[in-house]
Amino acid sequence: MFEEGIGAGIYTDDEAFKELGLLATSRSDCLSKANLIITLQPLSNEELDLVTKGSTILGTVNPFYNQNHINECKKRGINLVSMEFIPRITRAQKMDVLSSQANLAGYSAVIESAKHLSKGLPMMMTAAGTLKPARVFVIGVGVAGLQAIATAKRLGARVEAFDTRDVVEEQVNSLGAKFVKIDLGETGQNDQGYANELTPEQIQKQKDLQSKVCARSDIVITTAQLFGRPAPRLIDEKTISQMQPGSVIFDMAVESGGNVEGSEIDQVVIKNGVKIIGISNLTSTVSSHASLALSNNFNHWICDFYKKELKKIEFNFEDEIIKSSVLVHEGEILNERFK
């Protein structure tokens, strides 16, 4: 079953799904009749009332900001699987929603920034003279940052990048960008590959040193986020005041608190002639590919754990992926962070 009209965002009408043998129905019927419900956001309490006890919700549920949703699933005996908690292991890469969407978001951040910049990105040889390439500075070299670097380079910009983890320098250089070295002392990353949280002193030192790079950049893209915690504030008004009018800052962390002072969700804020951009649900700007990637992630999880002979998901908690991604099972919250 599928919710009527659900394909509108990817220009796919209900008939295309029906031809594949799916049944179009109302949202309430989907919730009340399905044993496995796939969703991209947490359900409301009223919607959870429609779900049959023992059913499983599989989706992106933004768990750190939706404790009530987790509690309500426990109370109702509904199993809850959070795709955000897929472990970063080789076998689980095909299910990694965060990485697949971050890739697309990094691409979109460059494209959206270029739209707002008053310059072209590549060097151009014209009859009126040579136009210099734009300078792009990417802060944070995770999945999104690497894609932003690659996209900006393909468009002909001069690209610099910084990350608190020195281990990513080789990756930055391999993409043809320059790694900016800032000595912050002991930093590193956790076992999931995420950067460790910096001390207030380290954050201030990072701000001071990277402001010099921001001042010479046409586009600055910030990607720094901390899993389950507010994003660190990396660019303040002092740094913004040093940038050239007409330049652009794109805050990819705007939904989790923002890396940039003054950034607002779904707004273009102008300070001293500098455009500060924050877009929520950034991957919706490339909705067809975002949908394709998400559906592949979901399908891989289902195909790995659905047992045809049992006609249900097999919750084997000896499996690392199940153990990590299942938050609620048979009326119990399993993840210690949400008990």
matplotlib code that plots the C-alpha trace (Angstrom):
import matplotlib.pyplot as plt

x = [0.0, 1.0, -0.4, -2.2, -0.3, 3.0, 5.0, 4.1, 7.5, 9.3, 6.8, 5.4, 1.6, -0.4, -0.9, 2.8, 2.7, -0.5, 1.0, 3.6, 0.9, 0.6, -2.6, -3.4, -5.1, -5.5, -2.8, -5.0, -5.6, -1.9, -1.3, -4.1, -3.6, 0.1, 2.4, 5.5, 5.2, 8.0, 8.1, 10.4, 9.3, 7.9, 4.2, 1.9, 0.2, -3.1, -1.5, 0.1, -3.3, -4.2, -1.1, -1.7, 0.2, 3.2, 3.6, 7.0, 7.8, 10.9, 12.2, 14.1, 12.6, 15.2, 15.3, 17.3, 14.5, 11.6, 11.8, 8.0, 7.6, 9.9, 7.9, 4.6, 5.8, 6.8, 3.4, 1.6, 3.8, 4.9, 8.4, 10.5, 13.6, 15.6, 17.7, 19.8, 21.4, 22.6, 26.2, 29.1, 30.4, 31.2, 28.2, 25.8, 27.0, 24.1, 21.6, 23.4, 20.7, 22.8, 25.6, 23.5, 21.6, 24.7, 26.3, 23.4, 23.2, 26.9, 26.3, 23.2, 25.0, 27.4, 24.8, 22.6, 25.6, 26.6, 23.1, 23.5, 27.1, 27.6, 30.5, 31.0, 32.9, 35.4, 38.3, 37.2, 39.4, 37.3, 37.9, 37.6, 40.3, 40.7, 38.2, 39.6, 38.0, 35.9, 37.4, 35.4, 36.1, 34.5, 34.5, 34.0, 35.2, 32.7, 30.5, 28.8, 32.0, 33.8, 31.0, 30.9, 34.6, 34.3, 31.4, 33.1, 36.2, 34.3, 32.7, 36.2, 36.5, 39.7, 38.8, 40.2, 38.9, 39.4, 38.5, 39.5, 40.6, 44.0, 43.4, 41.2, 43.9, 44.8, 41.2, 41.0, 44.2, 43.1, 40.1, 42.5, 41.7, 44.0, 43.8, 44.0, 46.0, 45.0, 46.7, 44.0, 45.9, 44.3, 41.1, 40.5, 37.3, 35.1, 34.6, 31.8, 34.1, 32.5, 34.7, 35.0, 33.5, 36.0, 36.5, 35.4, 39.1, 39.6, 36.5, 37.6, 41.1, 39.4, 37.3, 40.2, 42.4, 39.8, 38.4, 41.5, 40.5, 36.9, 38.0, 39.5, 36.7, 33.8, 31.8, 32.1, 30.2, 29.9, 29.0, 30.0, 27.4, 27.5, 25.3, 22.6, 23.9, 23.5, 25.9, 29.0, 29.0, 32.0, 31.5, 30.6, 29.7, 33.4, 34.4, 31.4, 32.4, 35.8, 34.3, 33.8, 30.3, 28.7, 30.2, 28.1, 28.0, 26.0, 25.1, 24.4, 23.9, 21.1, 18.5, 20.5, 21.3, 23.6, 27.4, 26.9, 25.8, 22.6, 21.7, 17.9, 16.1, 14.8, 16.0, 18.7, 20.1, 22.3, 24.9, 27.4, 26.6, 27.3, 24.5, 24.0, 21.9, 20.1, 17.9, 16.0, 15.5, 18.3, 18.1, 14.6, 16.2, 17.3, 14.2, 14.3, 17.9, 17.1, 14.1, 16.1, 18.9, 16.4, 14.4, 17.6, 18.6, 15.2, 15.0, 18.4, 17.4, 14.2, 15.7, 18.4, 16.0, 12.6, 12.1, 9.7, 8.9, 7.9, 6.3, 7.8, 11.0, 13.3, 14.7, 17.9, 19.7, 23.0, 23.1, 25.0, 22.7, 19.5, 21.1, 22.0, 19.0, 16.1, 15.1, 11.8, 10.9, 7.9, 7.1, 10.7, 13.1, 16.4, 18.8, 20.1, 20.2, 16.4, 15.3]
y = [0.0, 3.6, 6.9, 8.6, 11.4, 10.5, 10.6, 14.2, 15.6, 13.3, 13.9, 10.4, 10.0, 7.2, 5.3, 4.6, 2.8, 1.0, -0.4, -2.0, -3.8, -1.4, -0.3, 3.4, 4.3, 7.0, 7.8, 6.5, 3.2, 2.8, 3.2, 1.0, -1.9, -2.3, -4.5, -2.6, 1.2, 3.2, 6.9, 9.9, 11.7, 10.8, 10.0, 12.1, 10.6, 10.6, 8.6, 6.2, 5.5, 4.0, 1.6, -2.0, -3.3, -5.3, -3.5, -2.0, 1.6, 1.9, 5.3, 8.5, 9.6, 12.3, 10.5, 13.0, 15.6, 13.2, 11.4, 11.6, 9.6, 6.9, 6.8, 6.6, 3.6, 1.8, 2.5, 1.2, -1.9, -0.6, -1.6, 1.4, 1.3, 4.4, 4.5, 7.3, 4.6, 2.3, 1.6, 2.8, -0.7, -2.0, -4.4, -1.6, 1.0, 0.1, 1.1, 4.3, 7.0, 9.7, 9.2, 8.9, 12.1, 14.0, 13.3, 14.9, 17.8, 18.6, 18.8, 21.0, 23.3, 24.3, 24.7, 26.8, 28.9, 29.5, 30.8, 33.5, 34.5, 37.5, 35.8, 32.7, 29.8, 28.8, 30.9, 32.3, 33.6, 36.3, 39.0, 41.5, 39.7, 36.8, 36.3, 34.7, 31.5, 31.9, 30.8, 28.2, 27.3, 24.1, 23.7, 20.1, 17.2, 14.5, 12.9, 16.2, 18.2, 15.9, 16.1, 19.9, 20.0, 17.7, 19.6, 23.0, 21.7, 20.2, 23.7, 25.2, 26.9, 27.1, 25.1, 25.0, 22.9, 22.4, 19.7, 19.0, 15.5, 15.6, 12.1, 13.6, 15.8, 13.1, 12.9, 16.7, 16.7, 13.8, 15.9, 18.7, 21.0, 22.5, 21.4, 24.3, 23.3, 24.7, 23.3, 22.7, 20.2, 16.8, 16.3, 13.0, 11.1, 8.4, 4.8, 5.8, 8.2, 11.4, 14.3, 14.5, 17.5, 20.4, 22.3, 26.0, 27.0, 24.9, 26.3, 29.8, 29.1, 27.5, 30.6, 33.0, 31.1, 30.1, 33.7, 34.6, 32.0, 33.1, 36.7, 35.7, 33.3, 34.0, 31.0, 29.5, 26.2, 24.9, 21.3, 20.7, 18.8, 16.7, 13.6, 14.1, 17.6, 21.2, 22.2, 24.1, 27.9, 28.4, 31.7, 34.8, 38.4, 39.4, 36.9, 37.9, 41.6, 40.7, 39.0, 40.8, 42.2, 39.8, 36.7, 33.8, 31.6, 28.4, 27.0, 23.3, 22.8, 25.4, 22.8, 21.6, 25.1, 26.4, 26.9, 30.6, 33.4, 34.9, 32.1, 31.3, 28.3, 28.8, 32.4, 34.4, 36.8, 39.7, 41.1, 43.7, 42.6, 38.9, 36.5, 33.8, 30.9, 28.2, 25.7, 23.0, 19.5, 20.5, 17.2, 18.1, 20.3, 17.1, 15.1, 12.4, 11.3, 11.7, 9.4, 6.9, 6.8, 6.6, 3.8, 1.8, 2.3, 1.1, -1.8, -3.1, -3.1, -4.9, -7.5, -8.3, -8.8, -9.8, -13.6, -14.8, -18.1, -16.2, -13.3, -10.9, -9.0, -11.2, -9.2, -11.0, -8.8, -10.7, -8.8, -5.5, -3.6, -4.8, -4.1, -0.5, 0.5, -0.9, 1.6, 0.0, -3.7, -5.4, -2.6, -2.0, 0.9, -0.8, 2.1, 3.3, 7.0, 7.1, 5.1]
z = [0.0, -0.5, 0.5, -2.3, -3.9, -2.2, -5.4, -6.3, -5.1, -7.6, -10.4, -10.2, -10.2, -8.5, -11.8, -12.0, -8.6, -9.4, -12.6, -10.3, -8.3, -5.4, -3.8, -3.4, -0.2, 2.4, 5.0, 7.8, 6.0, 5.4, 9.1, 10.3, 7.9, 7.5, 9.6, 8.3, 8.0, 6.2, 7.0, 6.7, 9.8, 13.2, 13.3, 15.5, 18.6, 16.7, 13.9, 16.3, 17.7, 14.3, 14.2, 15.2, 18.3, 17.2, 13.9, 13.0, 12.0, 9.9, 9.1, 9.8, 13.1, 14.3, 17.7, 19.7, 19.2, 19.5, 22.8, 23.1, 19.9, 21.3, 24.6, 22.7, 20.6, 23.8, 25.4, 22.4, 21.8, 18.4, 17.2, 16.1, 13.8, 13.4, 10.2, 11.7, 14.0, 11.2, 12.3, 10.1, 9.2, 5.8, 5.6, 6.5, 4.0, 1.6, 4.4, 5.6, 5.1, 6.7, 4.3, 1.1, 2.0, 3.1, -0.3, -2.1, 0.4, -0.1, -3.9, -3.4, -1.0, -3.8, -6.4, -4.2, -3.1, -6.8, -7.5, -4.9, -5.7, -8.0, -9.8, -11.9, -10.3, -13.0, -14.5, -17.8, -20.7, -22.4, -24.9, -22.1, -20.0, -17.7, -14.9, -11.8, -10.4, -7.3, -4.0, -2.0, 1.6, 3.1, 6.8, 7.9, 5.7, 6.3, 3.6, 2.8, 2.9, 0.5, -2.0, -1.6, -2.3, -5.4, -6.8, -6.4, -8.0, -11.0, -11.4, -11.6, -8.3, -6.1, -3.1, 0.4, 3.3, 7.0, 9.5, 13.0, 12.0, 10.3, 8.9, 6.2, 4.7, 2.1, 1.0, 0.5, -1.5, -3.7, -4.8, -5.9, -2.9, -0.4, 3.3, 5.7, 8.8, 12.1, 15.2, 17.8, 19.9, 20.6, 18.5, 16.5, 15.8, 17.4, 16.3, 14.0, 12.1, 13.5, 14.7, 18.5, 20.2, 20.7, 23.9, 24.0, 23.8, 20.7, 19.1, 19.7, 18.3, 15.2, 14.7, 15.0, 12.5, 9.9, 9.8, 7.7, 5.1, 5.2, 4.5, 1.2, 0.2, -2.1, -0.8, 2.7, 3.3, 6.9, 7.4, 11.1, 13.0, 16.2, 16.3, 18.9, 20.0, 18.8, 16.0, 17.1, 16.3, 14.1, 12.3, 14.3, 13.3, 13.5, 10.8, 8.7, 8.9, 7.4, 4.3, 1.0, 0.1, -2.4, -0.8, 0.4, 3.5, 3.3, 6.8, 6.3, 10.0, 10.3, 11.3, 14.3, 15.7, 13.0, 12.5, 11.6, 13.8, 12.4, 10.1, 9.9, 8.6, 5.0, 5.0, 3.2, 5.8, 4.5, 6.9, 5.7, 2.1, 2.9, 2.1, 4.9, 3.6, 5.5, 3.8, 5.6, 4.0, 1.6, -0.4, -1.5, -4.1, -5.8, -4.8, -7.4, -6.5, -2.8, -3.1, -5.1, -2.5, 0.4, -1.1, -1.8, 1.9, 3.1, 0.7, 1.8, 5.4, 4.7, 2.4, 5.0, 7.9, 6.4, 6.4, 3.7, 5.4, 8.6, 6.7, 9.2, 10.2, 12.2, 15.1, 15.8, 18.4, 17.9, 14.6, 15.0, 12.6, 14.4, 17.8, 16.8, 14.7, 16.7, 19.4, 20.6, 20.5, 22.1, 24.5, 25.6, 24.8, 23.9, 23.4, 26.8, 25.6, 25.4, 28.5]

ax = plt.figure().add_subplot(projection="3d")
ax.plot(x, y, z, "-o")
ax.set_aspect("equal")
plt.show()
